[in-house]
Amino acid sequence: PNASFGPQIPMRKLKHHERKLLKKVDFLEWRSTSNLRETAVLRRFHIQRRDDYVEYSRLSGKITKLVSKLKGLKSGDPFRIEKTEELLSKLYDLGVIDKKSSLAKAERLAAAAFARRRLPVTMVRLKMAETVKLAAQYVEQGHVRVGPNTVTDPGFLVSRQMEDFVTWTDGSKIRRTIAKYNDKLDDYDLLGN
């Protein structure tokens, strides 16, 4: 015998806005987004891929575990002193902590510290763009280079040493517009080369 749950009613055709909403949700790999802190960080730093945030969170968790293990060793242990200095110098060079003085900063490291080192956030801090969203668009469109390389990934982490080398690409219209505004536009640049 067939178990019937009532008459089969055909589903109505979805309206335009309903179809657009359904495109944004992937039901196969859907994850909970009830974490308010995560949502705030994703919005504040304009992180488009949630996996980037998950990776930053995982990395900060590993660093926190490492710090707790280092703190578990005796304070005069030469291994602890050497590894503490290595960890603090790496984190400082990356720009995640602001001082190399103690493990206290590294112990309270959050995923937002890595998000602050993303290229669009660095561009806003360097006054190259007004908003993080606009800076991310510039990066995706290929207007920005770090050192000699053009970067098109907004998830690129900029270290302290590379922060000074964030500039516009040579062929960028934004660079040309800024040079024209500052009356430093070269005739060679006017040719489009």
C-alpha positions as CSV (number, residue, x, y, z in Angstrom):
1,P,0.0,0.0,0.0
2,N,1.1,3.5,-0.8
3,A,1.5,5.9,2.1
4,S,0.1,9.2,0.9
5,F,0.5,12.5,2.7
6,G,-2.4,14.2,1.1
7,P,-2.9,15.5,-2.3
8,Q,0.2,16.5,-4.3
9,I,0.1,20.2,-4.9
10,P,2.6,21.5,-7.5
11,M,4.9,24.2,-6.1
12,R,4.4,27.7,-7.5
13,K,7.0,29.3,-9.6
14,L,9.5,31.3,-7.5
15,K,9.5,35.0,-7.8
16,H,12.6,36.9,-9.1
17,H,13.9,37.9,-5.6
18,E,13.3,34.4,-4.2
19,R,15.4,32.9,-6.9
20,K,18.2,35.4,-6.3
21,L,18.1,34.5,-2.6
22,L,18.3,30.8,-3.3
23,K,21.4,31.4,-5.5
24,K,23.3,32.8,-2.5
25,V,22.7,29.8,-0.3
26,D,24.5,26.5,-1.0
27,F,22.5,23.8,0.7
28,L,25.1,21.1,0.1
29,E,27.9,22.9,2.0
30,W,25.9,25.1,4.2
31,R,27.4,26.0,7.6
32,S,26.0,27.8,10.5
33,T,26.5,31.6,10.5
34,S,25.1,32.2,14.0
35,N,28.5,33.4,15.3
36,L,28.1,37.2,15.7
37,R,31.8,37.8,16.1
38,E,32.6,36.0,12.9
39,T,30.0,37.9,11.0
40,A,31.2,41.2,12.3
41,V,34.8,40.4,11.3
42,L,33.7,39.2,7.9
43,R,31.8,42.5,7.3
44,R,34.4,44.8,8.9
45,F,37.3,43.5,6.9
46,H,35.3,42.7,3.7
47,I,36.3,39.0,3.7
48,Q,34.4,37.4,0.9
49,R,35.5,33.8,1.4
50,R,34.5,32.5,4.8
51,D,37.3,29.9,4.5
52,D,39.8,32.7,4.9
53,Y,38.4,33.6,8.2
54,V,38.3,29.9,9.3
55,E,41.9,29.6,8.4
56,Y,42.8,32.8,10.4
57,S,40.9,31.5,13.3
58,R,42.6,28.1,13.1
59,L,46.0,29.7,12.9
60,S,45.4,32.0,15.9
61,G,44.2,28.9,17.8
62,K,47.4,27.0,17.0
63,I,49.5,30.0,18.0
64,T,47.6,30.3,21.3
65,K,48.2,26.5,22.0
66,L,51.9,27.0,21.2
67,V,52.1,29.9,23.6
68,S,50.5,27.9,26.4
69,K,52.9,25.1,25.8
70,L,55.8,27.5,25.9
71,K,54.5,29.0,29.1
72,G,54.4,25.5,30.6
73,L,58.2,25.2,30.3
74,K,60.5,26.6,33.0
75,S,61.2,30.3,32.6
76,G,65.0,29.9,32.5
77,D,64.9,27.1,30.0
78,P,67.1,28.0,27.0
79,F,64.7,26.2,24.6
80,R,61.8,28.2,25.8
81,I,63.7,31.5,25.5
82,E,64.9,30.6,21.9
83,K,61.5,29.5,20.7
84,T,59.7,32.5,22.3
85,E,62.0,34.9,20.6
86,E,61.5,33.1,17.3
87,L,57.7,33.1,17.6
88,L,57.6,36.8,18.7
89,S,59.9,37.9,15.9
90,K,57.8,36.1,13.3
91,L,54.5,37.5,14.6
92,Y,56.0,41.0,14.8
93,D,57.5,40.8,11.3
94,L,54.1,39.7,10.0
95,G,52.5,42.6,11.8
96,V,50.1,40.6,13.9
97,I,51.5,41.9,17.2
98,D,52.9,45.4,17.8
99,K,55.7,44.6,20.3
100,K,58.2,41.7,20.7
101,S,58.3,42.2,24.5
102,S,56.2,39.3,25.9
103,L,54.0,36.3,25.1
104,A,50.9,38.1,26.5
105,K,50.0,39.6,23.1
106,A,50.5,36.4,21.3
107,E,48.4,34.5,23.9
108,R,45.4,36.7,23.2
109,L,45.8,36.6,19.4
110,A,42.5,36.7,17.4
111,A,41.6,36.0,13.8
112,A,41.0,39.7,13.4
113,A,44.7,40.3,13.8
114,F,45.4,38.4,10.6
115,A,42.5,40.1,8.9
116,R,44.1,43.5,9.6
117,R,47.1,42.4,7.5
118,R,45.1,41.8,4.4
119,L,46.0,43.9,1.4
120,P,42.7,45.9,1.2
121,V,42.9,46.8,4.9
122,T,46.5,47.9,4.4
123,M,45.5,50.1,1.5
124,V,42.9,51.9,3.6
125,R,45.5,52.4,6.3
126,L,47.9,53.8,3.8
127,K,45.2,56.1,2.5
128,M,45.1,54.5,-1.0
129,A,41.4,53.9,-0.8
130,E,38.5,55.2,1.3
131,T,36.8,51.9,2.2
132,V,37.9,48.3,2.5
133,K,35.3,47.3,-0.1
134,L,36.7,49.8,-2.7
135,A,40.2,48.7,-2.0
136,A,39.2,45.0,-2.5
137,Q,37.7,46.0,-5.9
138,Y,41.0,47.8,-6.9
139,V,42.9,44.6,-5.9
140,E,40.6,42.3,-7.8
141,Q,40.8,44.5,-10.9
142,G,44.6,44.4,-10.9
143,H,45.4,48.0,-10.0
144,V,47.7,47.2,-7.1
145,R,51.1,45.7,-6.9
146,V,53.2,44.6,-3.9
147,G,56.8,44.9,-4.8
148,P,57.3,44.0,-8.4
149,N,54.3,41.6,-8.5
150,T,50.7,42.6,-9.3
151,V,48.3,41.1,-6.7
152,T,44.7,40.2,-7.6
153,D,43.8,38.3,-4.4
154,P,42.3,40.5,-1.6
155,G,43.3,37.8,0.9
156,F,47.0,38.5,0.4
157,L,48.7,39.2,3.7
158,V,51.1,42.1,3.8
159,S,54.0,41.9,6.2
160,R,55.7,44.9,7.8
161,Q,58.6,44.9,5.3
162,M,56.2,44.7,2.3
163,E,53.9,47.4,3.5
164,D,56.2,50.1,2.1
165,F,56.1,48.5,-1.4
166,V,52.3,48.6,-1.9
167,T,51.8,50.8,-4.9
168,W,49.6,51.2,-8.0
169,T,50.6,49.2,-11.1
170,D,52.3,51.1,-13.9
171,G,49.4,50.8,-16.3
172,S,46.7,51.7,-13.8
173,K,44.4,54.6,-14.6
174,I,44.3,55.4,-10.9
175,R,48.0,56.0,-10.8
176,R,47.7,58.2,-13.9
177,T,44.9,60.2,-12.3
178,I,46.8,60.7,-9.1
179,A,49.9,61.8,-11.1
180,K,47.7,64.2,-13.1
181,Y,46.2,65.7,-9.9
182,N,49.6,66.2,-8.4
183,D,51.0,67.7,-11.7
184,K,53.6,65.0,-11.9
185,L,52.2,63.2,-15.1
186,D,55.0,62.5,-17.5
187,D,54.6,62.9,-21.2
188,Y,55.7,59.3,-21.6
189,D,52.8,58.2,-19.4
190,L,50.3,60.2,-21.6
191,L,51.2,57.9,-24.5
192,G,49.7,55.0,-22.5
193,N,53.0,53.1,-22.1
